[in-house]
Amino acid sequence: MKPIYFPFTYVSRPIAAALAACFKQTVVYQPSRHNIPPENQMWADSGIIDLRVPIAGDENKLEAILKDYNAWANLHQGGTLDFFKAWEGKIPFFDETFSSQIRADIKKQSSAGQSLKEPEDIFRARLFLHIAQNFDLQNNGLNQDLKLFDAMEQDLMKNLKGEDDALNPGAAAKKRFPISDPGFYMVAERLKAWTKLMQHDREPSGLYITTSRSVLDELLDKAPEIEMVIDFDSIPMHASRDETVEKWQDGLLASLNTLLTSAWPVSTDGMFEAPVVSGGDENVAIKLYIVAGETPYDFFVRCVGDNSPQAGLETERLRFKNTLIGIVEL
């Protein structure tokens, strides 16, 4: 069993490092086989993440409409970043204006002999996740530029004051610009679209990991009964793997699998221990919560209100008695 990252499809460098500190490999869904961000592919090639495309097909049509849509967004809102922020509080892949534009594009593409092979709501969700992915990628680039500018500004001020202990650029940037939360924008809509992919994954997992406090808060609001089972606040991040770290990661997953397959409550005394390894340059924190007596499918359906059929549902229900939701934070 591998943990599945949600509800995002783009993984920045800090997020990849944070996930790797806790797990050997994390599954990251992609809305299609096309337009995979180079960073995602780099983490996949290094083994940190497992890129998975639960829904394939209509790739060329999706790419064509995405291209047309990006042009439409640039014309109406000035680009993906501004457009995505402007839709906050709405459901873009169900909004009437958005839907009308998609239907027009679908009709145009169908006239060219490219009819849809999947339900329109699934296609819209995949398109929305592509737009969200582009937003997250561009937003990450903007954050990196702000961090660099801030670090240079701080260093310049130190030098002008004649102080010898100029701030370390990385430390200054982190202090004034902490890792932003991509889930701040349209958390409910992201979850609803991402759940469409999860419902088509034929390799079910019982462990779902986010890096967004906004996402976790949304789920806690929908399911206040979930219980915390793990709270580690200083897991070292290392540039390279070693046997001690991997042994701890294997033990963690084995213990979590016990929780997933056992009727709750289960005694967790002595089940979990923080990694006994020397500290790296930075640490991450991880919190894990159990949703007792509910499979991942049932839990996410309850939270997002979408009961579309799921691939491998019976296998999931036979395998998992509970669901685990976690957050990894820098």
C-alpha positions in Angstrom: 0.0 0.0 0.0 1.2 3.5 -0.9 -0.1 6.8 0.5 -2.0 8.9 -2.0 -1.4 12.7 -2.2 -4.6 14.8 -2.4 -6.3 16.9 -3.7 -3.4 18.3 -5.8 -1.8 17.1 -9.0 1.3 19.3 -8.9 4.2 18.6 -6.5 6.8 21.4 -5.9 10.3 20.7 -4.7 9.5 21.5 -1.0 6.4 19.3 -1.0 8.4 16.4 -2.7 11.0 16.6 0.0 8.4 16.7 2.8 6.6 13.7 1.4 9.9 11.8 1.0 10.8 12.4 4.7 7.7 10.4 5.7 7.2 7.9 3.0 9.3 6.0 0.4 6.9 6.8 -2.4 3.7 8.7 -2.7 1.0 8.3 -5.4 0.1 11.5 -7.2 -2.9 11.5 -9.6 -2.7 13.2 -12.9 -5.7 14.4 -14.9 -4.3 13.0 -18.1 -1.1 11.6 -19.7 -0.5 15.0 -21.4 1.0 18.2 -19.9 2.6 16.5 -17.0 4.7 19.2 -15.2 8.5 18.6 -15.6 9.0 18.7 -11.8 6.4 15.9 -11.4 8.2 13.8 -13.9 11.6 14.5 -12.2 10.2 13.3 -8.8 8.7 10.2 -10.5 12.0 9.4 -12.2 13.8 9.6 -8.9 11.2 7.3 -7.3 9.8 9.9 -4.8 6.3 9.9 -6.3 4.3 7.4 -8.4 2.4 9.3 -11.1 -0.9 7.7 -11.7 -3.6 8.5 -14.4 -6.8 6.9 -13.1 -8.9 8.2 -16.1 -7.3 7.9 -19.5 -8.8 8.7 -22.9 -9.9 11.9 -24.7 -6.4 13.1 -24.2 -6.2 15.0 -27.5 -9.6 16.5 -27.0 -8.7 17.5 -23.5 -5.5 19.2 -24.7 -7.3 21.0 -27.5 -10.1 22.4 -25.2 -7.5 23.3 -22.5 -5.6 25.3 -25.1 -8.8 27.1 -26.2 -9.9 27.6 -22.6 -6.5 29.1 -21.6 -7.0 31.6 -24.4 -10.5 32.3 -23.2 -9.3 32.8 -19.6 -6.6 35.2 -20.8 -9.1 37.2 -22.7 -11.7 37.4 -19.8 -9.5 37.4 -16.7 -5.9 38.0 -17.7 -4.5 34.5 -17.2 -4.8 31.4 -15.2 -3.7 32.9 -11.9 -6.2 35.8 -12.0 -9.0 33.7 -13.4 -8.6 30.9 -10.8 -8.7 33.4 -8.0 -11.7 35.1 -9.4 -13.7 31.9 -9.3 -13.2 31.5 -5.5 -16.5 30.4 -3.9 -17.9 29.0 -7.1 -17.8 25.6 -8.8 -16.1 26.3 -12.2 -16.6 22.9 -13.7 -20.4 23.2 -12.9 -20.8 26.9 -13.3 -23.2 27.8 -16.1 -20.9 30.3 -17.9 -18.0 27.9 -17.7 -20.2 25.0 -18.8 -21.5 26.9 -21.7 -18.0 27.6 -22.9 -17.0 23.9 -22.5 -20.1 22.8 -24.3 -19.3 25.1 -27.2 -15.8 23.8 -27.3 -17.0 20.2 -27.2 -19.5 20.9 -30.0 -16.7 22.5 -32.0 -14.4 19.5 -31.5 -17.1 17.0 -32.1 -17.8 18.7 -35.5 -14.2 17.9 -36.2 -14.8 14.2 -35.5 -13.6 14.2 -31.8 -16.6 13.2 -29.7 -16.3 12.6 -26.0 -15.8 9.1 -24.8 -16.6 9.8 -21.2 -19.4 11.5 -19.2 -19.2 15.3 -19.4 -18.9 15.7 -15.6 -15.8 13.6 -15.5 -14.3 15.5 -18.5 -15.0 18.8 -16.7 -13.4 17.6 -13.5 -10.2 16.6 -15.4 -10.2 20.0 -17.2 -10.6 21.8 -13.9 -7.7 19.8 -12.4 -5.5 20.8 -15.3 -6.4 24.4 -14.7 -5.8 24.0 -11.0 -2.4 22.3 -11.8 -1.4 25.3 -13.9 -2.4 27.7 -11.2 -0.4 25.8 -8.6 2.6 25.6 -10.9 2.5 29.3 -11.7 1.8 30.3 -8.1 4.8 28.3 -6.9 7.0 30.1 -9.4 5.7 33.4 -8.2 6.3 32.4 -4.6 9.9 31.4 -5.4 10.5 34.8 -7.1 9.1 36.6 -4.0 11.3 34.5 -1.7 14.4 35.3 -3.8 13.6 39.0 -3.9 13.0 39.1 -0.2 16.3 37.3 0.6 18.2 39.7 -1.6 16.5 42.7 0.0 17.3 41.5 3.5 20.9 40.8 2.6 21.3 44.2 1.0 19.9 45.9 4.1 22.4 44.1 6.3 25.3 45.1 4.1 24.2 48.7 4.0 24.1 48.8 7.8 27.6 47.3 7.9 26.4 44.2 9.8 28.6 41.2 9.3 26.0 38.6 10.1 24.0 39.0 6.9 20.9 36.9 6.8 21.1 33.5 5.1 18.9 34.1 2.0 17.1 30.8 2.5 16.4 31.4 6.1 15.2 35.0 5.5 12.9 33.9 2.7 11.4 31.1 4.7 10.8 33.4 7.7 8.9 36.0 5.8 7.4 33.8 3.1 6.4 30.4 4.5 5.3 27.7 2.1 1.9 28.9 0.8 -1.2 26.7 1.0 -2.4 25.9 -2.5 -5.7 24.6 -1.0 -6.6 28.2 0.1 -8.2 28.6 -3.3 -11.4 26.6 -4.0 -10.7 23.8 -1.5 -14.2 22.2 -1.9 -14.1 22.3 -5.6 -10.6 20.8 -5.7 -11.8 17.9 -3.5 -14.8 17.3 -5.6 -12.9 17.2 -8.9 -10.0 15.1 -7.4 -12.6 12.6 -6.0 -13.6 11.8 -9.6 -10.1 10.5 -10.2 -10.0 8.6 -6.9 -13.2 6.8 -7.8 -11.5 5.4 -10.9 -8.3 4.2 -9.3 -8.1 0.4 -9.5 -5.3 0.3 -6.9 -7.0 1.4 -3.7 -5.2 2.8 -0.7 -6.5 3.5 2.8 -4.0 6.3 3.4 -4.5 9.8 2.0 -2.0 12.6 2.6 -2.3 16.3 2.0 0.0 19.3 2.7 -2.8 21.8 2.9 -4.2 23.0 6.2 -7.2 24.3 4.3 -8.0 20.9 3.0 -7.7 19.3 6.4 -9.9 21.9 8.0 -12.5 21.3 5.3 -12.5 17.5 6.0 -12.6 18.1 9.8 -15.6 20.3 9.3 -17.4 17.6 7.3 -16.3 14.8 9.6 -15.7 16.2 13.1 -15.7 12.7 14.6 -12.4 11.6 13.2 -9.6 11.0 15.7 -5.9 11.8 15.7 -3.7 8.8 16.0 -0.2 10.3 15.2 1.4 13.6 15.9 5.1 13.8 15.1 6.4 17.4 15.0 10.1 16.9 13.9 10.8 14.4 11.2 14.2 15.2 9.6 14.4 15.9 5.9 17.5 14.4 4.3 19.1 15.0 1.0 19.6 11.2 0.5 17.9 8.1 1.8 19.6 5.8 4.3 18.7 2.4 5.8 17.6 3.8 9.1 15.1 6.2 7.5 13.7 3.5 5.2 13.3 1.0 8.1 11.3 3.6 10.0 9.1 4.3 7.0 8.5 0.6 6.5 7.5 0.3 10.1 5.2 3.3 9.9 3.3 1.9 6.9 3.0 -1.6 8.5 1.5 -0.1 11.6 -0.9 2.1 9.6 -2.0 -0.9 7.6 -2.9 -2.6 10.9 -5.1 0.3 11.8 -6.8 0.3 8.4 -7.6 -3.4 8.4 -8.7 -3.8 12.1 -12.0 -3.0 13.7 -11.7 0.3 15.6 -10.8 1.0 18.4 -7.3 -0.5 18.4 -4.7 -0.1 21.1 -1.9 2.0 19.7 0.4 1.8 22.7 3.9 1.3 21.5 2.7 1.1 17.9 4.2 4.4 16.7 7.6 5.9 17.4 9.2 9.0 15.9 12.3 8.2 13.7 15.5 7.8 15.6 17.8 9.5 13.1 20.1 12.5 13.3 18.4 15.8 12.3 18.7 17.3 8.9 18.7 20.9 7.9 14.9 21.1 8.2 12.1 19.1 9.8 8.6 18.3 8.9 5.5 17.5 11.0 2.9 14.8 10.3 -0.5 14.3 11.8 -2.7 11.3 11.0 -6.4 10.9 11.7 -8.5 7.8 11.5 -12.0 7.7 10.1 -13.4 4.7 11.9 -15.7 2.2 10.2 -15.7 4.0 6.8 -13.8 3.1 3.6 -12.1 5.9 1.6 -14.8 5.8 -1.0 -17.6 6.2 1.6 -15.7 9.0 3.4 -14.9 11.1 0.4 -18.4 10.6 -1.0 -19.8 11.9 2.3 -17.5 14.9 2.2 -18.0 16.0 -1.4 -21.5 14.7 -2.0 -20.7 12.7 -5.2 -21.6 9.0 -5.2 -20.4 8.0 -8.6 -19.5 4.4 -9.0 -15.9 3.5 -8.0 -13.6 1.0 -9.7 -12.5 -1.7 -7.3 -15.0 -0.7 -4.7 -15.7 -4.2 -3.5 -12.0 -4.9 -3.1 -11.6 -1.7 -1.1 -14.5 -2.7 1.2 -13.0 -6.1 1.8 -9.6 -4.8 2.5 -10.1 -1.6 4.6 -12.3 -1.2 7.6 -11.2 2.4 8.2 -9.6 5.4 6.4 -6.5 7.4 7.4 -6.2 11.0 6.5 -2.9 12.8 7.2 -1.2 16.2 6.8 2.5 16.8 6.3 3.6 20.3 7.1 6.9 22.1 6.7 
